[in-house]
Amino acid sequence: MDNLKLISARETCAILNCSKATFYRWLREGVLPFNKIKIGQHKVGFLYSDVVDYIENQIVEEVV
């Protein structure tokens, strides 16, 4: 069920250890492959599984 778990930008930043400004800049520049999911008029969420997959792929790329 974690595949469909939505997390906020703040939670995503905490996981990635970055500021919200940096997070949104990375999204805009295409560094992060996350899709925004609108969950309110002024709020978006991100799939927890996308964040975990991204981190796991970064670890594999660093090792290789």
N, CA and C atoms as an extended XYZ file, in Angstrom:
192
Properties=species:S:1:pos:R:3:atomname:S:1:resname:S:1:resid:I:1 pbc="F F F"
N         0.818       -1.197        0.000 N   MET     1
C         0.000        0.000        0.000 CA  MET     1
C         0.859        1.256        0.000 C   MET     1
N         2.155        1.139        0.362 N   ASP     2
C         3.051        2.292        0.334 CA  ASP     2
C         3.233        2.840       -1.074 C   ASP     2
N         2.943        2.024       -2.105 N   ASN     3
C         3.078        2.483       -3.479 CA  ASN     3
C         2.174        3.672       -3.764 C   ASN     3
N         1.054        3.782       -3.059 N   LEU     4
C         0.102        4.855       -3.293 CA  LEU     4
C         0.115        5.910       -2.196 C   LEU     4
N         1.046        5.817       -1.282 N   LYS     5
C         1.130        6.778       -0.187 CA  LYS     5
C         1.647        8.115       -0.719 C   LYS     5
N         0.903        9.177       -0.437 N   LEU     6
C         1.321       10.518       -0.836 CA  LEU     6
C         2.011       11.213        0.327 C   LEU     6
N         3.065       11.932        0.003 N   ILE     7
C         3.737       12.722        1.014 CA  ILE     7
C         3.827       14.159        0.511 C   ILE     7
N         3.909       15.077        1.440 N   SER     8
C         3.959       16.495        1.104 CA  SER     8
C         5.360       16.889        0.641 C   SER     8
N         5.445       18.092        0.109 N   ALA     9
C         6.757       18.623       -0.288 CA  ALA     9
C         7.673       18.718        0.926 C   ALA     9
N         7.129       19.120        2.048 N   ARG    10
C         7.933       19.230        3.279 CA  ARG    10
C         8.488       17.864        3.681 C   ARG    10
N         7.656       16.822        3.627 N   GLU    11
C         8.125       15.474        3.975 CA  GLU    11
C         9.160       14.989        2.969 C   GLU    11
N         8.949       15.305        1.698 N   THR    12
C         9.900       14.911        0.663 CA  THR    12
C        11.242       15.598        0.893 C   THR    12
N        11.199       16.878        1.251 N   CYS    13
C        12.433       17.609        1.544 CA  CYS    13
C        13.170       17.008        2.738 C   CYS    13
N        12.422       16.581        3.732 N   ALA    14
C        13.041       15.962        4.905 CA  ALA    14
C        13.753       14.666        4.514 C   ALA    14
N        13.135       13.896        3.648 N   ILE    15
C        13.742       12.641        3.200 CA  ILE    15
C        14.998       12.916        2.374 C   ILE    15
N        14.928       13.915        1.489 N   LEU    16
C        16.048       14.241        0.609 CA  LEU    16
C        17.075       15.151        1.272 C   LEU    16
N        16.762       15.644        2.463 N   ASN    17
C        17.638       16.542        3.205 CA  ASN    17
C        17.983       17.796        2.397 C   ASN    17
N        16.933       18.473        1.933 N   CYS    18
C        17.119       19.705        1.177 CA  CYS    18
C        16.036       20.705        1.563 C   CYS    18
N        16.244       21.955        1.197 N   SER    19
C        15.231       22.975        1.462 CA  SER    19
C        14.122       22.878        0.412 C   SER    19
N        12.987       23.514        0.701 N   LYS    20
C        11.888       23.514       -0.273 CA  LYS    20
C        12.295       24.258       -1.539 C   LYS    20
N        13.057       25.326       -1.394 N   ALA    21
C        13.504       26.076       -2.569 CA  ALA    21
C        14.371       25.190       -3.471 C   ALA    21
N        15.293       24.471       -2.867 N   THR    22
C        16.150       23.559       -3.634 CA  THR    22
C        15.327       22.455       -4.259 C   THR    22
N        14.397       21.896       -3.512 N   PHE    23
C        13.539       20.826       -4.016 CA  PHE    23
C        12.778       21.271       -5.258 C   PHE    23
N        12.142       22.434       -5.188 N   TYR    24
C        11.371       22.911       -6.338 CA  TYR    24
C        12.265       23.314       -7.507 C   TYR    24
N        13.472       23.785       -7.220 N   ARG    25
C        14.416       24.075       -8.299 CA  ARG    25
C        14.819       22.793       -9.001 C   ARG    25
N        15.106       21.731       -8.231 N   TRP    26
C        15.449       20.438       -8.816 CA  TRP    26
C        14.303       19.888       -9.654 C   TRP    26
N        13.069       20.074       -9.197 N   LEU    27
C        11.908       19.639       -9.989 CA  LEU    27
C        11.859       20.404      -11.311 C   LEU    27
N        12.014       21.721      -11.223 N   ARG    28
C        11.944       22.579      -12.405 CA  ARG    28
C        13.056       22.237      -13.402 C   ARG    28
N        14.244       21.930      -12.914 N   GLU    29
C        15.390       21.621      -13.768 CA  GLU    29
C        15.385       20.179      -14.265 C   GLU    29
N        14.472       19.367      -13.768 N   GLY    30
C        14.393       17.976      -14.208 CA  GLY    30
C        15.350       17.040      -13.486 C   GLY    30
N        15.970       17.510      -12.419 N   VAL    31
C        16.885       16.663      -11.640 CA  VAL    31
C        16.097       15.545      -10.955 C   VAL    31
N        14.917       15.887      -10.454 N   LEU    32
C        14.063       14.914       -9.780 CA  LEU    32
C        12.938       14.491      -10.713 C   LEU    32
N        12.700       13.192      -10.827 N   PRO    33
C        11.684       12.697      -11.766 CA  PRO    33
C        10.291       12.553      -11.153 C   PRO    33
N         9.974       13.346      -10.155 N   PHE    34
C         8.706       13.192       -9.443 CA  PHE    34
C         7.587       13.940      -10.155 C   PHE    34
N         6.407       13.345      -10.161 N   ASN    35
C         5.217       13.996      -10.678 CA  ASN    35
C         4.447       14.615       -9.526 C   ASN    35
N         4.008       15.848       -9.716 N   LYS    36
C         3.169       16.497       -8.719 CA  LYS    36
C         1.761       15.932       -8.826 C   LYS    36
N         1.168       15.628       -7.688 N   ILE    37
C        -0.209       15.154       -7.636 CA  ILE    37
C        -0.999       16.173       -6.835 C   ILE    37
N        -1.926       16.832       -7.504 N   LYS    38
C        -2.705       17.879       -6.847 CA  LYS    38
C        -3.657       17.254       -5.832 C   LYS    38
N        -3.552       17.702       -4.586 N   ILE    39
C        -4.411       17.153       -3.531 CA  ILE    39
C        -5.261       18.231       -2.871 C   ILE    39
N        -5.192       19.412       -3.412 N   GLY    40
C        -5.985       20.527       -2.900 CA  GLY    40
C        -5.789       21.720       -3.802 C   GLY    40
N        -6.461       22.792       -3.484 N   GLN    41
C        -6.359       23.972       -4.332 CA  GLN    41
C        -4.934       24.517       -4.383 C   GLN    41
N        -4.239       24.483       -3.263 N   HIS    42
C        -2.880       25.015       -3.205 CA  HIS    42
C        -1.893       24.010       -2.628 C   HIS    42
N        -2.162       22.725       -2.800 N   LYS    43
C        -1.303       21.717       -2.202 CA  LYS    43
C        -1.068       20.584       -3.191 C   LYS    43
N         0.174       20.139       -3.254 N   VAL    44
C         0.526       18.994       -4.089 CA  VAL    44
C         1.192       17.940       -3.219 C   VAL    44
N         1.148       16.727       -3.692 N   GLY    45
C         1.806       15.627       -3.013 CA  GLY    45
C         2.674       14.864       -3.998 C   GLY    45
N         3.467       13.981       -3.462 N   PHE    46
C         4.364       13.178       -4.266 CA  PHE    46
C         4.266       11.734       -3.793 C   PHE    46
N         4.417       10.793       -4.711 N   LEU    47
C         4.344        9.392       -4.332 CA  LEU    47
C         5.593        9.006       -3.543 C   LEU    47
N         5.362        8.442       -2.378 N   TYR    48
C         6.461        7.994       -1.517 CA  TYR    48
C         7.341        6.990       -2.265 C   TYR    48
N         6.722        6.107       -3.034 N   SER    49
C         7.482        5.083       -3.758 CA  SER    49
C         8.416        5.712       -4.795 C   SER    49
N         8.010        6.831       -5.421 N   ASP    50
C         8.885        7.521       -6.371 CA  ASP    50
C        10.127        8.061       -5.677 C   ASP    50
N         9.942        8.603       -4.478 N   VAL    51
C        11.064        9.156       -3.719 CA  VAL    51
C        12.029        8.036       -3.325 C   VAL    51
N        11.492        6.941       -2.828 N   VAL    52
C        12.331        5.800       -2.426 CA  VAL    52
C        13.063        5.222       -3.632 C   VAL    52
N        12.368        5.061       -4.750 N   ASP    53
C        13.005        4.539       -5.966 CA  ASP    53
C        14.145        5.440       -6.423 C   ASP    53
N        13.919        6.748       -6.362 N   TYR    54
C        14.956        7.700       -6.763 CA  TYR    54
C        16.195        7.542       -5.888 C   TYR    54
N        15.996        7.459       -4.586 N   ILE    55
C        17.120        7.320       -3.659 CA  ILE    55
C        17.861        6.011       -3.911 C   ILE    55
N        17.126        4.934       -4.088 N   GLU    56
C        17.762        3.639       -4.347 CA  GLU    56
C        18.567        3.666       -5.639 C   GLU    56
N        18.051        4.324       -6.665 N   ASN    57
C        18.779        4.422       -7.930 CA  ASN    57
C        20.039        5.273       -7.790 C   ASN    57
N        19.997        6.294       -6.961 N   GLN    58
C        21.162        7.121       -6.742 CA  GLN    58
C        22.259        6.334       -6.039 C   GLN    58
N        21.877        5.501       -5.104 N   ILE    59
C        22.856        4.670       -4.387 CA  ILE    59
C        23.506        3.689       -5.349 C   ILE    59
N        22.735        3.061       -6.211 N   VAL    60
C        23.267        2.109       -7.183 CA  VAL    60
C        24.211        2.814       -8.144 C   VAL    60
N        23.851        4.007       -8.620 N   GLU    61
C        24.706        4.728       -9.550 CA  GLU    61
C        26.020        5.139       -8.911 C   GLU    61
N        26.005        5.486       -7.623 N   GLU    62
C        27.231        5.868       -6.932 CA  GLU    62
C        28.177        4.696       -6.775 C   GLU    62
N        27.633        3.504       -6.545 N   VAL    63
C        28.442        2.312       -6.317 CA  VAL    63
C        29.067        1.835       -7.624 C   VAL    63
N        28.316        1.934       -8.697 N   VAL    64
C        28.765        1.411       -9.993 CA  VAL    64
C        29.775        2.283      -10.606 C   VAL    64
